[in-house]
């Protein structure tokens, strides 16, 4: 049974590994021409889901469909209509960028002339034309990942799977990859993106699915929505105050809690205390007055929306980047600790 208008459909997928469960009733529906972000801590089943949907791993129960083809019954049809970019570049560092693309073209049964034409088109599209004849071993990290994306688009698949495509890249290289992905989506490609960078999901994804894992059982979606919808679950705006002296943090937290009638979070490393607020304008005015009345000198006061980092912590109980697990923000692991005042 085909599901029109959807690039990916998964219903009740289960994958068992011995005594553990990689996926435990995984559900996902991705409309065509959109980007779906898949977030979750390590062990939540993100990569397992991608491997199943790309026919690399069999599942034990449920149903999955990609590009209109049943994953279990028509894996050949699925493979002809997808591209996959994994966590590590799949290109040959000795060959040039052009030679890599021509090789992938021949592997996809393009003739020699067709492979050359397609390589030229992709080098131009991914802004690699000037580096096309250079060995890939001399490419920057961002250039390699753009070449990897180009290789996955040799036959212009309608569905593209990106499994943590920018892990380990510097901010400039990540931006280069993001631009390339947005270009593909603008042309109608549907994307399923797993990522450790919450900024990446915020920038690229139309909707985000958050997976949870506990006691060896992972792979169940616990929340879904657009980035703004997920942020709104934390109750709107927040006020952050940076004090001059760390010793003032406990008093500042009490002041903010009294004004906002909500629990404050304190980051000792950054000398920051934050609290959710309902009426942004009046709350900001009251906070300024209350801090002044308490004799607290503030270096900075910011009124802002919640971040995906805070949404992730709220939904999963884990802080992004904590102990090397779970998603990271766009600048790498979070070093500050949020504790109740």
C-alpha positions in Angstrom: 0.0 0.0 0.0 1.5 3.3 -1.1 1.1 6.5 0.9 0.8 9.4 -1.6 2.4 12.7 -0.8 4.9 11.2 1.7 8.6 10.5 1.2 8.9 8.3 4.3 6.4 6.4 6.3 7.2 4.2 9.3 4.6 2.5 11.5 5.4 0.6 14.7 8.9 -0.4 13.7 10.6 -2.8 16.1 14.3 -3.8 16.0 15.7 -6.1 18.7 19.3 -6.7 19.5 19.6 -9.6 21.9 18.1 -8.6 25.2 17.9 -4.9 24.1 15.6 -3.0 21.7 17.0 -0.6 19.1 13.5 0.5 18.0 10.4 0.0 20.1 7.3 1.1 18.1 9.0 3.8 16.0 6.5 5.9 14.0 7.5 8.6 11.4 5.8 10.3 8.5 7.8 12.7 6.3 5.9 14.7 3.6 7.6 15.0 0.3 9.8 18.0 -0.3 10.5 18.6 3.5 13.3 18.1 5.9 12.7 16.0 9.0 15.2 16.2 11.9 15.6 13.2 14.1 17.0 14.0 17.5 17.8 11.8 20.5 20.5 10.7 22.9 22.9 8.0 22.1 21.1 4.6 22.1 17.7 6.2 21.1 17.8 4.5 17.7 18.5 7.3 15.3 21.1 5.4 13.2 19.1 2.1 13.5 16.1 3.9 12.0 18.2 5.2 9.1 19.7 1.8 8.5 16.3 0.2 8.3 14.8 2.8 6.1 17.8 2.6 3.7 17.4 -1.3 3.6 20.8 -1.9 5.3 19.2 -3.5 8.4 16.1 -5.7 8.7 13.4 -5.0 11.2 11.4 -7.4 13.4 8.0 -5.9 13.3 6.0 -3.0 11.8 5.9 -1.4 8.4 8.1 1.0 6.4 7.8 2.7 3.1 10.3 5.0 1.3 9.6 6.9 -2.0 6.4 4.8 -2.4 8.1 1.4 -2.0 7.7 -1.0 0.8 11.1 -1.4 2.5 10.7 -5.1 3.3 9.0 -6.2 0.0 10.7 -3.9 -2.5 14.2 -3.0 -1.2 15.4 -2.8 -4.8 12.9 0.0 -5.5 13.9 1.9 -2.4 17.6 1.7 -3.2 17.1 3.2 -6.6 15.3 6.2 -5.2 17.5 7.2 -2.2 20.8 8.7 -1.4 22.7 8.2 1.9 25.4 10.3 3.5 26.8 8.6 6.6 28.9 9.9 9.4 32.2 9.4 7.5 33.0 10.5 4.0 32.8 7.7 1.5 35.0 9.3 -1.2 38.5 8.2 -2.2 41.2 10.7 -1.0 43.7 9.7 -3.7 41.4 10.4 -6.5 40.3 13.9 -7.5 36.8 15.2 -6.9 36.0 14.8 -10.5 37.4 11.2 -10.7 35.3 10.3 -7.6 32.1 11.5 -9.1 32.8 9.9 -12.5 33.5 6.6 -10.6 30.2 6.8 -8.8 28.5 7.6 -12.1 29.8 4.5 -13.7 28.8 2.5 -10.6 25.3 3.8 -11.2 25.5 2.5 -14.8 26.0 5.8 -16.5 28.1 5.6 -19.6 31.6 7.3 -19.7 30.2 10.4 -21.3 27.2 10.6 -19.1 29.3 10.2 -16.0 31.6 13.0 -17.1 28.6 15.3 -17.8 27.0 14.5 -14.4 30.3 15.1 -12.6 30.6 18.5 -14.3 27.0 19.4 -13.2 27.6 18.4 -9.6 31.0 20.1 -9.2 29.3 23.3 -10.4 26.3 22.9 -8.2 28.3 22.2 -5.0 30.8 24.9 -5.7 33.7 22.5 -6.3 34.5 23.2 -9.9 37.8 25.0 -9.2 38.9 22.1 -6.9 37.6 19.3 -9.2 41.0 18.1 -10.4 42.6 18.3 -7.0 43.1 15.1 -4.9 40.4 14.8 -2.3 43.1 14.4 0.4 43.8 18.1 0.0 40.2 19.2 0.5 38.9 20.8 3.6 36.4 19.0 5.8 33.5 21.1 4.4 34.6 20.4 0.8 34.8 16.7 1.4 31.3 16.6 2.9 30.0 18.6 -0.1 31.6 16.1 -2.4 30.0 13.3 -0.4 26.6 15.0 -0.9 27.4 15.4 -4.6 28.2 11.7 -4.9 24.9 10.8 -3.2 23.1 12.9 -5.8 24.6 11.2 -8.9 21.1 9.9 -9.9 19.2 12.8 -8.3 17.3 10.6 -5.7 14.0 12.0 -4.5 14.8 11.0 -0.8 18.1 11.7 0.9 19.2 10.4 4.3 21.8 12.4 6.2 23.2 10.6 9.2 25.1 13.2 11.3 26.6 14.7 8.1 28.5 17.5 9.8 30.0 15.8 12.9 33.5 17.0 13.6 33.3 19.9 11.1 34.2 23.5 12.1 31.4 26.1 12.0 32.4 27.4 8.6 32.4 23.9 7.1 29.0 23.2 8.7 27.6 26.3 7.1 28.8 25.1 3.7 27.1 21.8 4.1 23.9 23.5 5.3 23.8 25.7 2.2 24.2 22.6 0.0 21.4 20.8 1.8 19.1 23.8 1.5 19.8 23.9 -2.2 18.8 20.3 -2.7 15.5 20.8 -0.7 14.7 23.9 -2.8 14.8 21.6 -5.8 12.4 19.1 -4.3 14.5 16.6 -2.5 13.1 15.1 0.8 15.6 14.8 3.6 15.7 12.8 6.8 18.5 14.3 9.0 19.9 12.8 12.2 22.2 15.3 13.9 24.1 15.9 17.2 23.9 19.7 16.6 20.7 21.3 17.7 21.4 24.5 15.8 21.6 22.3 12.6 18.1 20.9 13.3 16.8 24.4 14.0 18.3 25.8 10.8 17.4 23.0 8.4 14.4 21.0 9.7 10.8 21.8 8.9 9.7 19.4 11.7 11.7 17.5 14.4 11.0 14.2 15.9 12.6 13.5 19.3 13.4 9.9 20.3 14.0 8.6 23.8 15.9 5.7 25.3 15.8 4.0 28.7 17.0 0.7 30.1 18.2 -0.7 26.9 15.0 0.2 25.1 15.2 3.0 22.5 13.5 4.2 19.4 10.2 5.7 20.5 9.2 9.1 19.4 8.2 11.2 22.4 7.6 14.6 20.8 7.2 16.0 17.3 6.7 19.4 15.8 8.3 22.4 14.1 11.3 24.0 16.0 9.0 26.8 17.1 6.2 24.4 18.3 8.7 22.5 20.4 10.1 25.6 21.9 6.6 26.8 22.8 6.3 23.8 25.1 8.5 25.5 27.5 6.1 28.4 28.0 7.2 31.2 25.7 9.9 33.7 26.6 12.8 33.6 29.0 14.9 36.2 30.8 18.6 35.6 31.3 20.6 37.7 33.7 24.4 37.8 33.9 25.7 39.1 37.2 29.1 40.6 37.8 30.0 38.4 40.8 29.3 34.7 41.1 28.5 35.2 44.8 25.3 37.2 43.7 23.8 34.2 41.8 21.7 32.8 44.7 20.2 36.1 45.5 19.6 36.9 41.8 17.9 33.5 41.4 15.5 34.3 44.3 14.7 37.7 42.8 13.9 36.2 39.4 11.8 33.4 40.9 9.8 35.9 43.0 9.1 38.1 39.9 8.3 35.3 37.5 6.7 32.8 40.0 8.8 30.1 38.3 11.9 28.0 39.0 15.2 29.6 38.0 18.1 27.8 36.4 21.7 28.9 37.3 24.9 28.5 35.3 27.8 29.2 37.6 30.4 29.0 34.9 28.8 31.9 32.9 27.4 33.7 36.0 24.0 33.4 34.4 20.5 32.9 35.9 17.5 32.3 33.7 13.7 32.0 34.3 10.6 31.6 32.1 8.2 34.5 31.9 4.7 35.0 30.7 4.4 38.7 30.0 7.7 39.6 28.4 7.5 43.4 28.6 6.2 43.8 32.1 8.4 40.9 33.4 11.5 42.6 32.0 10.7 45.9 33.6 10.0 44.2 37.0 13.2 42.2 36.8 15.3 45.3 36.2 13.6 47.1 39.2 13.9 44.1 41.5 17.6 43.6 40.8 18.3 47.2 41.4 16.3 47.1 44.6 18.3 44.1 45.8 21.6 45.9 45.0 22.6 43.3 42.3 24.7 44.6 39.5 23.8 42.9 36.2 26.3 42.9 33.3 23.6 41.7 30.9 19.9 41.1 30.8 18.4 39.3 27.8 14.8 38.5 26.8 14.7 35.5 24.4 12.9 32.5 23.2 13.7 29.0 24.5 16.4 27.1 22.6 16.2 23.6 21.3 18.9 22.8 23.8 16.4 23.6 26.6 13.6 21.7 24.8 15.9 18.6 24.5 16.8 18.8 28.3 13.1 19.2 29.2 12.0 16.2 27.0 14.8 13.7 27.6 16.3 14.8 31.0 19.7 15.1 29.3 21.7 18.2 28.6 23.1 18.5 25.0 26.7 17.3 24.8 26.7 16.1 28.4 29.4 13.4 28.9 29.8 13.3 25.1 26.2 11.9 24.7 23.2 13.4 23.0 22.9 16.4 20.6 25.3 19.3 20.8 24.6 22.9 20.2 26.2 24.6 17.2 29.3 25.5 19.1 30.1 22.1 20.4 29.4 20.5 23.9 27.7 22.6 26.5 30.1 23.2 29.4 27.9 25.0 31.9 25.7 23.1 34.3 22.1 24.1 35.0 21.1 23.6 38.6 18.1 24.7 40.6 18.7 27.7 42.8 
